[in-house]
Amino acid sequence: MPVASHVTRSESETAAIARGMAASLKSGDVLLLHGDLGAGKTAFVRGLAEGLGVAREDVSSPTFTLVQEYRRGRLPLFHVDLYRLNDPREIDDLGLDEIALEGVLAIEWAEKWPARPAEAITGLAQEPRGYAGGAGLFSTQPSHRPGQSPSLPQTGVDGWSFGAVGEFGWFVRPNVSISAEVSLPARFTSVQETDYFQTFRRENHYRDLILSALLRVHTPRKGPMRLEVVAGPSIVQESSIQRTAEAIGTWPTFTGQFSPYGAESEITHRRFGVTMGAGLSAAVSSRVSIVPSMRVHWIPRAADSYDSRTDSFDQTWYLGLSPWVFRPAVSVRATF
């Protein structure tokens, strides 16, 4: 029997091809099904079973049972899933050659079968596909003193916080995807003190909201694991909600105490930056993965309080923000 390759873009297309193929199958035919987790291999077998006269709702993935048998159709159908087997001796123990003689044999993750017959039918299902996910993140960023003048704050704004990140992407090739990612941490609190002729403290509730357009390169899957490397441009909104407490007393009679903080005000600024990082996807089912990841954001902070390009002052310069922001996260990702 000639080898055939089928590429589809939805479960319904995958099942339709399988139903059409079922009419020409005979006892002893072997179908080798290839495709990543969630690629539609089980959907193919459901369509195949329907074409042979078996109710498609009776078909389930044999990931844990290894072999499912359906004998109510025109031909016996044997559905095998080799995903959990990595030892060739365990695969040999299944007796796939003997099973194939009794009816139609459909094998998921067939590339693991060393003795797969050369005349088998080969199928590749459902490429490309999308994914979406959400995560909890930890954000941390250092700082530096904005300048050496005694009239400037003694420290910069730094700190850490928890937050959330969301992603949506689409595979343009089996190992390449494009995605949008939004990273929103909670605000952290950092207090700057200026000790000059006038002494005061400024409390900052700060965060960087980062929206990134990412190109992802995914390695071939090793069992349930798959590495990805990401990079792309980003838009950053810097935001600090500030309030000031004035020193009680004046230099040189400053008492070391401060008045209550005054009213809040907010300073914001938008910049372009670069996002880079990596992640390790661990599949927990055919559609769901856990993805620990690390993002490093580079943000070109203000180099001076005066921006000659816009003839305006950039108050974020006084915050002494580092250009580097680090955000590890653990996400749950679903493919579709």
N, C-alpha and C positions, 0 to 999 in steps of 0.2 A: 504494500500500500504506500503511495507517495506521501512524503512529509508535507504537512500544511502548517502555516503559521497564521494566527488570527489576532488582530489588534482591535480592541473595542474601547469605547469611552463611557459606557454606563453598564449597570447590571442588566438592564433590559436588553441591550444589544448583545451582551455576552450570552445571556440565556437564549436569545433568538437564534444565534449561530449554532449553539449546542442542539437545540430542538431540530434544526435543519439537518445537522450531521447525523442525528440518531437514526433517521430513516435508512441510511446506507450502511450502518454498522452491522457486523456479524460477529458471531461468537469467536473469541480469540483476539479481537481487536484491542489494542492498548493505546490509551491516550495519555500523553505526558503533559502535565499542566505546569507552566512556569509563570512566575509573577511574584511581586513582593507581597507582604502582608496587606490585606485589604484590596488586592488587585482584582478580585472577582473570581477566583478559582472555584470556590464553593458555589457561587452563582452559576457558573458554567455547568457544574455537575447537576444542579437542580434543573436547569434547562434540558440537559441530556436525559435525566430521569423522566421528565415530563414527555419528551419525545419518544421514549421507550414505553410509555404507558403507566409510569409510576407518578403518584401525586407529588408535586414538588415540595409541598409542606412536610412530607415525610422525610425529606433529605436534610441531614444536619452534618456539620463538619466533624470528621472522625479524628480530631486532633488528639484526643485522649484515648479513644478506643482503637485508633490506628486503622482499623478496617471496618467499614459499614457495608452490609450486604442487602440488596433489594432484588427480590425475585418475583414481584407481582407484574412485571412488564413483559414486553415481547421477548426480551433476553434478560438473563440475570445481569445485574449491574453491581460491580464491586468498586467501592469508593475508598481510596487509601490516602492517608495523610502522613508524610514522612518528616514533618516539621520537627518533631521532638526526638528524632533518631539521628545520631551522628556517627555511630559505629557501623561500618558496612556489614559486620557479622550479624547485628541485630536486624538489619534490613533483609539479609539473606534468610534469616530464620522465619520471616513472614511467608516464604514460599510463593513469591509473586508470579513466578513462571507457571506454577501449577494452578494458581488462582485464575490466571489469564485464560487457561484452557476451558474454563467453565462458563465464560460469558464475556462481557465487556469490562475491561479494567481501566479505571480513571485514577490517576495518581497525582496528588498535589505534592509540590516540592520534589518533582521527579528527578531533578539534577543530582539528588543524593543517592539514587539507585545506580550503582556501578554497572550492573548487568542489563540496563534498559535496552530493549531491542531497537536495532537501527531502523526497522520498518514501522515503528510506532508513529502515531499522529502526534504532532507537537503543537501546543496552543499557548499563546501569550495573551493575557487578558487585561483589559481596562487600563490603558495608559493614554494621556496623563491623568492626574487626579489632584484634588485640592486637599487642604488641611486647615484646621483652625485650632487654636489652643489658648489657654490662660495659665497664668503662673503667679506664685508669690515670689517676690524678689527682696533682696537685701542690697541697699545702696550705700556706698561710702565714698567720700571724696576728701582729699587733703586741702590745704590752703597755704598761703604765704602772707607775710606782712605786705600791705600794698605799697609801702615805700619807707624810706629811712627818716623822713622828716618827723620831728617830734609832734607836729600837728596832726599826724595821721594815726589811725588805730594801731594799737600794739600787736594785734593778731589779725589774721584773716578769718573768714567764715568756713568752718569745716564741721563734719559730723556724719552721722549715719541714720538710716531709717529703714523701715520696711515699706513695701508697696505692692503693686500689681503690674503685670505686663500682659498684653494681649497680642495675638498674632493671627494673620490670615495669609495663606500662600497657595501657590499653584505650581505643579511640576510642569516645566516646559520640555524637559527630557527626563529619562528615568533617574538620572543622578544630579539634575540641576533644577532648582526651583527659584521663583521670585516671591517675595513676601513683603508685607507691611507689618511693622511692629511698633506698638505704642507702649512706653514705659513711664509709669506714673507712681513715684514714691510719695510717701507721706512727708510732710515738712519736718525737718529737724531744727533744733534750737541752738543757736550759737551767739554768744555775747561778745561784742567788741568794746574795748575801753580806750578812750583817748585821754591822755594825761598831758595837758599843756596849760596855757593860761586859763583855759576853761576845761574842766574835767567832766566827762559824762560817759555813760554806758549806753550802747545801742544794742537792743535785743533783736536778733534776726530769726524769723521763722522761714526757712529757705527750702527750695526744691528746684530741680531741673526737670521739666516735662520734655521728653524726647520722643519724636516720631521719626522712624527710620524706614527707608526703602532698601531692602536687603537682597543680595544675590547669595544663594546657598548652594554649596557643592556637597553632595552626599556620597559617602563611600558605599561600596557594595555591602550588603548586610552580612554580618557574621553571626549566625543564629539569630537571636532576638535583638542584637546590638547593631547600631549604625552610627557612624561619626559624621558630623556635619561641620563645615567651616563657613562663616558668614562675613560679609563686609558690604558697606554701602553708605550713602550720604544720609544725613539726618538734619532735622530742624529742631532746635532747642529753644525752649522758652525759659529763661531765668526769671525767678520770682522770689522776692523777699518781702515779707510783711514785717515792718519795723516799728519799734516804739523806743523812746529815749527817756532815760532817767538822768537828771542833772545832779551834780555833786552838791551836797549841803555845805555851804561855806565857800570861800574863794581862796585861790592860791595867794599866799602860802599858809592860810589858816584852814585848809581843807580838813574836815573832820573824819573822812574815811567812810561817811555814810552818803546814801543817795536818796533822792526824792522818789516817790512812786513813779512808775512808768506812765508816760503820757498817752495821747491818742495814737492809734495805729495808722500807718500809711504804707503803701505798697510801691515798690519799684520793680519794673519788668524790662526785659530786653530779649529780642529774638536774634539768634545766630544760626549759621549753618555749621555743621560739624561732620564728623566721620564716626561710624560705628563699626566695630569688628569684634569677632569672638568665635566661639565654638560650642558645640553641644554633643551629647551622646544620647541617642534615642534608644530606649529599651522597650520593646513591644510587650504588652501584657495581654493583648488580644489581637484579632485580625484588624481591628479598626482603631485601637487606642494604644498610645505609647506614653511612657514617662520620660521626660527629657530634662536632665540636669544640664545647665548651660552657664556660660560666662560671657558677659558683654563688657567691652572696654570702649568707652566713649571719649573721643578727643574733641574738645570744644575750644576754639580760638577766643579766649577771653579778652576783655578790653585791656589794651596796653597803656592807656592813659585816660584821664577823666574827660578829655576833650576829643571829640571825633571830628577831624577836619573834613571828612567826606560829607557829613551831614550838617556841619556847623552847629553841633549840639554837644551837650555834656552827657556822659554815660556814668550814671551814679553807681553802677555795679562794679566799677573799677575799685571803689573803696572797700569792697568786700574781700579782695585778695583771693579770689577763687582760683583753684588749680584747674588747668586745662584737662585733667584726667578724672574721669568718673568710672567707678568699678561697680558692676551690678551682676552678681551671681543670682541664679534663679532656678527653680524646679517647676516645670510646667507639665500639664496634662494636654496631650495633643490627640485630636481625632481626625482621621482621614475620611474622605468621601469621594 
